[in-house]
């Protein structure tokens, strides 16, 4: 009930301030706020309630000004409508909004609307907003999905229906409950246990990890966490996680994320072959030539005693071999020996597929 009373006072106070363009002293505002009129409460207590309401509203971003009287009179309080309301949104037919069209846009009648600036949205901008919302929803995060849908609904409430953009390929969806539990465990710095379907071994296993962050990489959401059993940092694909649990009742954190760990830098340095929870395999690659692609590829590996060789730690073999194919023969596997066969087989399969796709041309030049 106290929270409802406070909210009612706040709304009454805001309405009283917005009705007075030049501000008002507390005695004037009090007549419009029933919560400040109470027979059994002393004046000092009412004034403290007003000061507390004013400070809390300011903490929420409400720009209530205090205008001091140089002659020693009572302070005046003012809330300008242009500092409180968002701009009035309106659709514009032109690709470039002319100033005259902005001035002629009709605004609703009522207190505050006439002094608001107009934010005119062009058709191209409408399409961009729709595309942006679609891209956010394609990430597969249920929370962002709901936020993007809500943002579009609110915008369309003001300006009408936005144009439909082209469909986007969505990433693998994750369960909202799974994402929520992982996020809560991360916030509380509590170890989380879950069942995980490993990509390489194709089997379920129970994992207990210390979450460091959630990142979106190569079309999937990953939990970056310290694996307690492996004593190493791992990336777990969220769509393969099920039945996550943590001790929500525990007040003390289970672990501390190292100060040297930077989630953004960690995510930026990850490649498809580095993701996952499999044991990393040491792979040596020989590069040939000095093209820009070769030089960039060499920078991704660690230098070896032979200048043209680079060392990589690979958790997923197939993405790594497909990446090497893009060098067109300027990169090849040196070790381990069992990977050389897989590399050659994939190269032969790719060549055969390209040859089969080529049209057969007869002597007359007809396909």
C-alpha positions in Angstrom: 0.0 0.0 0.0 2.9 2.4 0.8 4.4 1.8 -2.6 1.0 2.5 -4.3 0.7 5.7 -2.2 4.1 6.9 -3.2 3.5 6.2 -6.9 0.2 8.2 -6.7 2.1 11.1 -5.0 4.7 11.1 -7.8 2.1 11.1 -10.5 0.2 14.0 -8.9 3.5 15.9 -8.3 4.6 15.5 -12.0 1.1 16.6 -13.2 1.3 19.7 -11.0 4.7 20.6 -12.2 4.0 20.1 -15.9 0.9 22.4 -15.6 3.0 25.3 -14.5 5.4 26.6 -17.1 7.1 29.1 -14.8 7.4 26.8 -11.8 5.7 27.0 -8.5 6.5 27.1 -4.8 5.7 24.1 -2.6 2.6 25.7 -1.1 1.1 25.9 -4.6 2.1 22.4 -5.5 0.7 21.0 -2.3 -2.8 22.0 -3.2 -2.6 19.7 -6.2 -1.1 16.7 -4.5 -3.5 15.1 -2.0 -0.7 13.0 -0.5 0.7 16.2 0.9 -2.5 17.1 2.7 -2.9 15.2 5.9 -4.5 16.5 9.1 -2.5 14.5 11.6 1.0 15.0 10.1 3.2 17.9 11.0 4.4 20.4 8.4 8.0 19.4 8.7 7.2 15.7 8.0 5.2 16.7 4.9 8.1 18.8 3.7 10.6 15.9 4.2 8.3 13.7 2.2 8.2 16.2 -0.6 12.0 16.5 -0.6 12.4 12.8 -0.6 9.9 12.4 -3.5 11.8 15.1 -5.4 15.2 13.5 -4.9 13.9 10.0 -5.9 12.3 11.3 -9.1 15.6 13.1 -10.0 17.4 9.7 -9.5 15.0 8.3 -12.2 16.1 11.1 -14.6 13.2 13.5 -14.0 14.8 17.0 -14.5 13.1 18.9 -11.7 14.8 22.3 -11.3 15.1 24.3 -8.1 14.9 28.1 -8.8 16.3 30.1 -5.9 14.8 33.4 -5.0 17.5 36.1 -4.6 15.2 38.1 -2.3 15.0 35.3 0.3 11.5 34.1 -0.8 10.5 30.5 -1.1 12.2 28.3 -3.8 10.3 27.6 -6.9 10.3 24.2 -8.6 10.0 23.7 -12.3 9.8 20.8 -14.8 9.9 21.8 -18.4 7.9 19.6 -20.8 10.8 19.5 -23.3 13.0 18.1 -20.6 10.5 15.5 -19.6 8.7 14.2 -22.7 10.3 12.3 -25.5 10.1 14.0 -29.0 6.8 13.6 -30.8 7.3 10.8 -33.4 5.7 11.2 -36.8 6.1 9.5 -40.2 7.3 11.5 -43.2 6.6 10.6 -46.8 9.8 12.2 -48.1 13.2 10.5 -48.1 14.7 13.7 -46.8 12.6 15.5 -44.3 12.0 19.2 -45.3 11.8 21.7 -42.4 8.5 22.9 -43.7 7.0 19.4 -43.5 8.2 19.1 -39.9 6.6 22.4 -38.9 3.2 21.4 -40.4 3.0 18.0 -38.7 -0.1 18.2 -36.5 0.4 17.3 -32.8 -2.2 16.1 -30.4 -4.0 18.7 -28.3 -3.1 18.7 -24.7 -0.6 20.0 -22.1 3.0 19.6 -23.1 2.5 18.4 -26.7 2.7 21.8 -28.4 6.2 22.6 -27.0 7.7 19.2 -28.0 10.2 18.9 -30.8 9.1 16.6 -33.7 11.2 13.6 -34.7 10.1 12.8 -38.3 10.9 9.3 -39.5 11.5 8.7 -43.2 10.4 5.5 -45.0 14.1 4.4 -45.3 14.5 4.9 -41.5 11.4 2.8 -40.8 12.8 0.0 -42.9 16.2 0.3 -41.1 14.4 0.1 -37.7 12.5 -3.0 -38.8 15.7 -4.6 -40.1 17.5 -3.8 -36.8 14.8 -5.4 -34.8 14.8 -8.5 -37.0 18.6 -8.9 -36.6 18.3 -8.7 -32.9 15.5 -11.3 -32.9 17.7 -13.5 -35.1 20.3 -13.8 -32.3 18.3 -16.5 -30.6 18.3 -14.8 -27.2 14.7 -14.9 -25.8 15.2 -11.8 -23.6 16.5 -9.7 -26.6 13.7 -11.2 -28.7 11.0 -10.0 -26.4 12.7 -6.6 -26.0 13.0 -6.1 -29.8 9.3 -7.1 -30.3 8.2 -4.8 -27.5 10.2 -1.8 -28.9 8.6 -2.3 -32.4 5.1 -2.5 -30.8 5.7 0.8 -28.8 7.0 2.5 -31.9 4.1 1.4 -34.1 1.7 2.6 -31.4 2.9 6.1 -32.1 3.6 6.1 -35.9 1.6 3.2 -37.2 2.8 0.0 -38.8 6.3 -0.1 -40.1 7.2 -1.7 -43.4 8.2 -5.4 -43.4 11.8 -6.1 -44.1 13.4 -9.1 -45.8 13.5 -12.3 -43.7 16.7 -13.1 -41.9 18.1 -16.5 -41.1 17.8 -17.0 -37.3 20.4 -18.6 -35.2 19.8 -21.7 -33.2 17.3 -20.8 -30.5 18.1 -21.3 -26.9 15.7 -22.1 -24.1 14.6 -19.0 -22.2 14.8 -20.8 -18.9 18.3 -22.1 -19.6 19.5 -18.6 -20.5 17.9 -17.1 -17.4 19.5 -19.7 -15.0 22.9 -19.2 -16.6 22.6 -15.4 -16.4 21.5 -15.5 -12.7 24.3 -17.9 -11.8 26.8 -15.5 -13.6 25.4 -12.5 -11.7 25.6 -14.3 -8.4 29.0 -15.7 -9.2 27.8 -19.2 -8.3 29.0 -22.5 -9.8 26.4 -24.0 -12.2 25.9 -27.7 -13.0 24.2 -28.8 -16.2 23.9 -31.7 -18.7 25.9 -31.0 -21.9 25.8 -32.7 -25.3 29.4 -32.6 -26.5 29.9 -31.7 -30.2 32.8 -34.0 -30.8 32.0 -37.0 -28.6 28.2 -36.9 -29.3 27.3 -37.9 -25.7 25.7 -36.3 -22.7 27.8 -35.5 -19.6 27.4 -33.5 -16.4 29.5 -30.4 -16.1 30.2 -28.1 -13.2 31.6 -24.7 -14.2 32.2 -21.2 -13.0 30.5 -18.8 -15.5 32.6 -15.9 -16.8 30.2 -14.6 -19.5 27.8 -15.2 -22.3 28.8 -14.3 -25.8 27.3 -14.6 -29.3 29.8 -16.1 -31.8 29.5 -17.6 -35.3 25.7 -17.7 -35.1 25.5 -19.3 -31.6 25.4 -18.3 -28.0 28.2 -19.6 -25.8 28.8 -19.8 -22.1 32.4 -18.9 -21.4 33.3 -20.6 -18.1 36.1 -22.1 -16.1 35.7 -25.9 -16.0 36.3 -27.0 -12.5 37.2 -30.6 -13.5 39.4 -29.7 -16.4 40.8 -26.6 -14.6 40.7 -24.7 -17.9 38.6 -22.1 -19.7 36.0 -23.6 -22.0 33.2 -22.4 -24.3 29.9 -24.3 -24.0 27.2 -23.8 -26.7 24.1 -22.8 -24.8 21.8 -24.7 -27.2 23.5 -27.9 -26.0 23.0 -27.1 -22.3 20.1 -28.6 -20.5 18.9 -28.8 -16.9 21.2 -26.1 -15.5 21.1 -25.7 -11.7 22.9 -23.5 -9.1 22.5 -22.8 -5.4 20.3 -19.6 -5.5 20.0 -19.5 -1.8 23.7 -19.2 -1.2 24.7 -15.6 -0.5 28.5 -15.8 -0.7 30.0 -16.1 -4.2 31.7 -19.4 -5.2 34.5 -17.8 -7.2 36.0 -14.5 -8.5 36.5 -13.7 -12.1 40.2 -12.9 -12.6 40.8 -9.2 -13.1 43.0 -10.0 -16.1 40.0 -11.7 -17.9 38.4 -9.5 -20.6 35.3 -11.1 -22.1 35.2 -8.8 -25.1 38.8 -9.5 -26.0 38.3 -13.2 -25.4 35.3 -13.3 -27.7 37.1 -11.2 -30.4 39.9 -13.7 -30.5 37.8 -16.8 -30.9 37.6 -18.7 -34.2 35.2 -21.4 -35.1 37.8 -24.1 -34.5 38.6 -22.8 -31.0 35.0 -23.1 -29.7 33.7 -26.0 -27.7 34.7 -28.0 -24.7 36.8 -30.7 -26.5 40.4 -31.2 -25.6 42.6 -28.9 -27.8 44.8 -30.7 -30.4 48.2 -29.1 -31.3 48.3 -28.7 -35.1 51.2 -27.4 -37.2 50.4 -25.8 -40.5 52.8 -25.0 -43.3 52.1 -21.8 -45.3 53.4 -20.9 -48.7 53.7 -17.5 -50.4 53.3 -14.0 -49.1 49.8 -13.0 -50.1 47.7 -10.9 -47.8 45.6 -13.9 -46.9 48.6 -16.0 -46.1 50.2 -13.3 -43.9 46.9 -12.9 -42.0 46.5 -16.6 -41.5 50.1 -16.9 -40.2 49.3 -14.1 -37.6 46.5 -16.3 -36.1 49.0 -19.1 -35.2 52.1 -19.2 -33.0 55.5 -19.0 -34.6 57.7 -22.2 -34.9 61.4 -22.8 -35.5 60.6 -23.0 -39.2 59.5 -19.5 -40.4 56.7 -20.7 -42.7 55.2 -23.0 -40.0 52.6 -22.0 -37.4 51.1 -23.8 -34.4 47.4 -23.8 -33.7 45.3 -25.2 -30.8 42.2 -26.8 -32.4 39.1 -28.1 -30.7 37.0 -28.7 -33.8 38.7 -30.3 -36.7 36.1 -29.8 -39.5 35.9 -26.0 -39.3 39.7 -25.8 -39.1 40.2 -27.9 -42.2 37.5 -26.0 -44.1 39.3 -22.8 -43.2 42.6 -24.2 -44.6 40.8 -24.9 -47.9 40.2 -21.2 -48.4 44.0 -20.8 -49.0 43.8 -22.7 -52.3 46.8 -24.9 -51.6 48.9 -22.3 -49.8 48.3 -23.9 -46.4 48.7 -27.6 -45.5 48.8 -29.8 -42.4 52.2 -30.8 -41.2 51.2 -32.6 -37.9 49.6 -34.5 -36.4 50.0 -37.3 -39.1 46.4 -38.6 -38.7 45.1 -35.1 -39.7 47.1 -35.1 -42.9 44.8 -37.9 -44.3 41.7 -36.0 -43.3 43.0 -32.9 -44.9 43.9 -34.6 -48.2 40.5 -36.4 -48.3 38.6 -33.1 -47.8 40.7 -31.4 -50.5 40.0 -34.3 -53.0 36.3 -34.2 -52.2 36.1 -30.5 -52.7 38.0 -30.7 -56.1 35.7 -33.6 -57.2 32.6 -31.5 -56.3 33.8 -28.5 -58.3 34.6 -30.7 -61.3 31.2 -32.3 -61.2 29.5 -28.9 -61.1 31.3 -27.7 -64.3 29.2 -27.9 -67.5 30.4 -30.3 -70.1 31.0 -28.4 -73.4 30.9 -30.3 -76.7 33.1 -29.6 -79.8 30.5 -27.0 -81.0 30.8 -25.1 -77.8 27.3 -26.0 -76.6 26.9 -27.0 -73.0 
